[in-house]
């Protein structure tokens, strides 16, 4: 019952957010806050974005990061990626490339097990870069190639969808050429 209610609130928030208006963003935040209070990791992730970009609330990237951390603890893939990226860059936390790599690997394994890997080619791109550049792990061009091939494939599957990222696909292709 609680999960159904939190999902309903999340969906209402998403609908309000899609209006793209300041009032829609504020309404979305109210729904997301209520959904998050019921333990909804996606609502927490959405709040992370709202605070990071100042949509519906005063811009506060630190508060946004806190929401990403909460959602990551619940296993939300987007949030785990944001937390890993923060460790990779040293943003909001002390830079720790090993920890970032561990987050990326854990997320990769989870996505592979849940058969969602091709929905998140960016995790393969990040792992490929880690292996190619020796960030958080030993440099291993063979492993880099493995992950970058997956990234290019994942991006190509989403080529005609609204969340396609051509810039990231080109990055993956360029890094893949470096592995040759």
C-alpha positions in Angstrom: 0.0 0.0 0.0 2.8 2.4 0.9 4.7 1.6 -2.2 1.7 2.1 -4.4 1.1 5.5 -2.7 4.7 6.6 -3.2 4.6 5.5 -6.9 1.4 7.4 -7.4 2.9 10.6 -5.8 6.1 10.1 -7.9 4.0 9.9 -11.1 2.0 13.0 -10.1 5.3 14.8 -9.5 6.7 13.7 -12.9 3.5 14.9 -14.6 3.8 18.3 -13.0 7.5 18.5 -13.8 6.9 17.8 -17.4 5.0 21.1 -17.7 8.4 22.8 -17.7 7.0 25.8 -15.8 8.1 27.2 -12.5 4.8 26.3 -10.9 5.0 22.8 -12.4 8.4 22.4 -10.9 7.2 23.6 -7.4 4.3 21.2 -7.6 6.6 18.4 -8.6 8.9 19.0 -5.7 5.9 18.8 -3.3 4.9 15.4 -4.7 8.5 14.2 -4.8 9.0 15.2 -1.1 6.0 13.2 0.0 6.9 10.2 -2.2 10.5 10.3 -0.9 9.2 10.4 2.7 7.6 7.0 1.9 11.0 5.7 0.8 10.8 6.1 -2.9 14.3 6.1 -4.3 13.3 7.6 -7.7 11.6 10.5 -6.0 14.8 11.1 -4.0 16.8 11.0 -7.2 14.3 13.5 -8.8 14.7 15.8 -5.8 18.4 15.6 -6.3 18.0 16.9 -9.8 15.6 19.6 -8.7 18.0 20.9 -6.0 21.0 20.6 -8.3 19.4 22.7 -11.0 17.1 24.9 -8.9 13.9 23.6 -10.4 11.0 24.3 -8.1 13.4 25.1 -5.2 16.3 27.4 -4.6 19.4 25.9 -6.3 21.4 23.9 -3.7 23.7 21.3 -5.2 24.8 20.1 -1.8 21.2 19.3 -0.9 20.8 17.7 -4.3 23.8 15.5 -3.5 22.3 14.5 -0.2 19.2 13.2 -2.0 21.4 11.3 -4.5 23.2 9.6 -1.6 19.9 8.6 0.0 18.6 7.2 -3.3 21.9 5.4 -4.0 21.6 3.6 -0.7 18.2 2.4 -1.9 19.8 1.1 -5.2 18.6 3.8 -7.6 20.9 3.5 -10.7 20.9 7.2 -11.6 21.7 8.1 -8.0 24.5 5.6 -7.8 26.0 7.1 -11.0 25.7 10.6 -9.5 27.5 9.6 -6.3 30.2 7.7 -8.2 30.7 10.8 -10.4 31.0 13.0 -7.4 33.8 10.7 -6.0 35.5 10.7 -9.5 35.5 14.5 -9.6 35.9 15.3 -5.9 32.7 17.2 -5.9 30.8 17.4 -2.5 33.2 14.6 -1.3 36.9 14.1 -1.2 38.1 12.8 -4.6 38.4 9.1 -4.5 38.9 7.4 -7.8 39.0 3.9 -6.3 35.7 4.4 -4.6 34.2 5.9 -7.8 35.4 2.8 -9.7 33.9 0.5 -7.0 30.5 2.3 -7.4 30.6 2.0 -11.2 31.5 -1.8 -10.9 28.8 -2.4 -8.4 26.3 -0.6 -10.6 27.4 -2.5 -13.7 27.0 -5.8 -11.9 23.5 -4.8 -10.6 22.4 -3.7 -14.1 23.7 -6.8 -15.7 21.8 -9.0 -13.2 18.6 -7.1 -13.6 19.0 -7.0 -17.4 18.9 -3.2 -17.5 22.5 -2.7 -18.6 21.8 -1.5 -22.1 19.5 1.2 -20.6 22.5 2.7 -18.9 25.4 2.8 -21.4 27.0 5.6 -19.5 28.1 3.2 -16.7 30.0 1.2 -19.4 31.5 4.4 -20.8 32.7 5.4 -17.3 34.2 1.9 -16.6 35.9 1.9 -20.0 37.5 5.3 -19.3 38.6 4.0 -15.8 40.3 1.0 -17.3 41.8 3.0 -20.2 43.2 5.8 -18.0 43.9 3.7 -14.9 41.5 5.7 -12.7 40.6 3.8 -9.6 42.0 0.6 -11.1 45.0 -0.6 -13.0 45.0 0.5 -16.7 43.8 -2.4 -18.8 43.1 -1.6 -22.5 41.5 -5.0 -23.0 39.0 -4.4 -20.2 38.5 -0.9 -21.4 37.6 -2.2 -24.9 35.1 -4.6 -23.4 33.2 -1.9 -21.6 33.5 0.7 -24.5 32.0 -1.8 -27.0 29.1 -2.2 -24.6 28.7 1.5 -24.3 28.7 2.1 -28.0 26.1 -0.7 -28.5 23.9 0.7 -25.7 24.0 4.2 -27.1 23.2 3.0 -30.6 20.1 1.1 -29.3 18.8 4.5 -28.0 19.6 6.4 -31.2 16.0 7.3 -32.0 14.8 7.9 -28.4 14.4 11.1 -26.5 17.2 10.4 -24.1 19.8 9.6 -26.7 23.2 11.1 -26.0 25.2 11.5 -29.3 28.1 13.3 -27.5 28.6 10.4 -25.1 28.4 7.9 -28.0 31.1 9.8 -29.8 33.2 9.8 -26.7 32.8 6.1 -26.3 33.8 5.6 -30.0 36.9 7.8 -29.6 38.0 6.0 -26.5 37.4 2.7 -28.2 39.7 3.8 -31.1 42.4 4.5 -28.4 42.2 0.8 -27.3 43.1 -0.5 -30.8 
